[in-house]
Amino acid sequence: MGIILGIDVGGSTTKIVGLNPDGSLISTMMVRAYDQVTSLYGALGSYISANSLSLNDVMRVLVTGVGSSYLNGDIYGIPTLRIEEFSAIGRGGLALADTDEAIVVSMGTGTAFIHAKGNEYVHIGGSGVGGGTLAGLGKKLTGASDFDSLCLLASEGNLRNVDLTVGDISKNDIKGLGSEITAANFANIKDGASDKDMALGLINMVLQTILTLAVFACKASKVNKVILTGSLTALNELDRTIEMFKTLYPIEFIVPNHAAYATAVGAALHSMD
């Protein structure tokens, strides 16, 4: 059948996508594991089974992500290529958003910022603030044992019990800043602040930090479009954060379909060259 598989082997998850020979997407799958090699082989086997495929149907496998460095040789005898992660992020982001230039942000365990233009992908920089921050601080601050538990707590939180807003520190309007804009994260923690409030405050701080860095990347690269990709795009709070940033900056924020799988898609698309 000539199917192409793109696999993004991350620090805590492995994401896999399949493309038809014409480049159209077959389906996506995510597997969580802390051993990258086990995660990769498990994801590939599960994907083939779930899509009623055989190994003979797969023409090529393209792997990327930090975990791909642990792999040697071909996978199950299938020709296997390793793709540099930043180019996979950039290419996947542009393809999913159907545009030719943007700052592509990969929101995973940490965060990477790529200036993608055509077939050129420049790594601008990165931040250690990301999903790993949520998992680590979330457990320490709230006792949440996993990412899903933290998100469930946050769904009933109140930022007014945690963050300091512009309205809290100024009686008068500040040009360009609404009264609800965050002045300082975690600077107004009330005595009665609950674990739910702390969970929401943490998610809010991480998302605001990532989007602020994306804005700086846009200004440095003279680009006015941001494509958000990676696992953190599934956070319910992201839409609200984007709407707030739209009131502050003339930048278009895009969360494309299958955003969590952009890097795997980008890796697979390199096989079309």
Disulfide bonds with the S-S distance in Angstrom:
none
